[in-house]
């Protein structure tokens, strides 16, 4: 008999309407049916679920049905399933939920390949929210702070290596309506050698009951049982298996926020006095035993205050904080000097005597910023976007755009005016910035509290690529080549600024070379320059004789400027050239600065010398040098050559 690869354990209690769909999703798995063992444990259902299981089992030999009297929670049925399982792996499937067809095949393959003890398949919520994963994770430890897998996913709907479960005696608490799955999953996480995540396939569908009768929808286990049998083991496991430090604190923060203090909610305020008392007492005992100052201060203010009230017996204030946190509007945040505080009930009330630090949210504020539009507006780079410090009223915030030198750290500051929604538009006179690369930051302030962040990574999809490089002018008459770009690693916005002729050389483009009918060499080109910047540019053209002997021959340059482009045509009369080779150049002048550049020619533009047809008896042609530059060669024509030959002959005769 083939040993099963995976044992699927399904606890069943009054799920007659859904259990058929659940089991069908297992029977339709792409993993070979002989490798799947299904153990369904009916926990004393009263709606005929047990009979439905027997009916299904009659036609599916891979399904084992176990009946038992009601145990008061899903932990008992799951433990029975573990005892009977023979598979290499265990998978826990609830009777309301179902699997994607390839789920077990993919998860088992991942566990086999990576040797991990736990595999998480991506979740899909049906009528409810779930933890989703964006990418596959071949192998990770639960202590890894980057993914913090322990905090993200503690449901039991995962693949577990059975040998690991048996070795460490990992079981479910019994007789507990809720929270028992986290005890099992947390215990397994703390012992496992590694965890894998299958994110590229929807494996597990968590279904919310439409009639609202599931355990969690009705409030879960009573407080007296929950805190003693589920919440306490969660905390005790962490303390027992992780020493003091950041890893333990991170796990305890997760449990206090989501598995202890979460019970302080609107549902509790509507519960009986007995349930309220049991919840307050349960939370208080756990805080006294496990809540350290470092764990307390890592939690948000609301949770700090709830824990403080539970420990100190502030019942009235506890109720007010629950009501404030559950209200339709966010709790207001105020700024005092350089700190921000959440104004929950009790803030700076003498009778409450709660430290300001418990209300402090400064370290939880974030700079939200995005770019919605980006482009040139004449000589200025126009940046539109939205920026604000989270949790603070935008009306109380001021903003500035910071251009920070990547090399020196120096700053240029441009004030920003925010509207009521935090939207802004700012024009950057980037040509006035010194040479170098400049990163763009946004700074936001409220009172003496100031925060900043890089700008550009969050931007509208319509922006696409950064605006093209452009030669622009400043109000002071300076000009520079400015190239906006998004950084490769994070996509933030930066500028490269090259003032004067240094920037001009980078932008100069030669579009073509040709002879006209009057034996003049015409060189066409352009600059991406604004009209104001083009007015600051002077161009001169010339040819130097090869070898340095003799004077240069200068020509004329005609220019025309548009809104964002300057075109030029440089003209040199070849009839003034002596015989020999001549190298073409262009002088670029901006203000008092002049630079000379060779005229470059693309390889495909001049593949062979181009002769001039209008030079009389002499011959001239332009060509591309080995270095890619433009040169002209002038040679004598046939008649001068014949005269020289005749003179030589006459001389020999004489």
Buried (B, 14 or more C-beta within 10 A) or exposed (E): EEEBBBBBBBBBBBBBBBBBBBBEBBBEBEBEBEBBBBBBBBBBBEEEBBEBBBEBBEEBEBBBBBBEEBBBBBBBBBBBBBEBBEBBBBBBBBBBBBBBBBBBBBBBBBBEEBEBBBBBBBBBBEEBEBBEBEEBBEBBBBBBEEBBBBBEBBBBBBBBBBEBBEEBEBBBBBBBBBBBBBBBBBBBBBBBEBBBBBBEBBBBBBBBBEEEEBBEEEBBBBBBBBBBBBBBBBBBBBBEBBEEEEBBBBBBBBBBBBBBBBBBBEEBEEBEEEBBBBBBBBBBBBBEEBBEEBBBBBBBBBBBBBBBBBBBEBEEBBBBBBEBBEEEEEBBBBBEEEBBBBBBBBBEEEEBEBEEEBBBBBEEBEBBBBBBEBEBEBBBBBBBBBBBBEBBBBEBBBBBBBBBBEEEEEEBEBEBEBEEEBBBBBBBBBBBBEBBBBBBBBBBBBBEBEBBBBBBBBBEEEBEEBBEBBBBBBEEEBBBBBBBBBBEEEEBBBBBBBBBBBBBBEBBEBEEBEBEEEBBBBBBBBBBBBBBBBBBBEBBBBBBBBEEEEEEBBBEBEBEBEEBBBBBBBBBBBBEBEEBBBBBBBBBBBBEEEBEBBBBBEEEBBEEBBEBEEBEEBBBBBBBBEEEBBBBBBEBEEEEEEEEEEEEEEEEEE
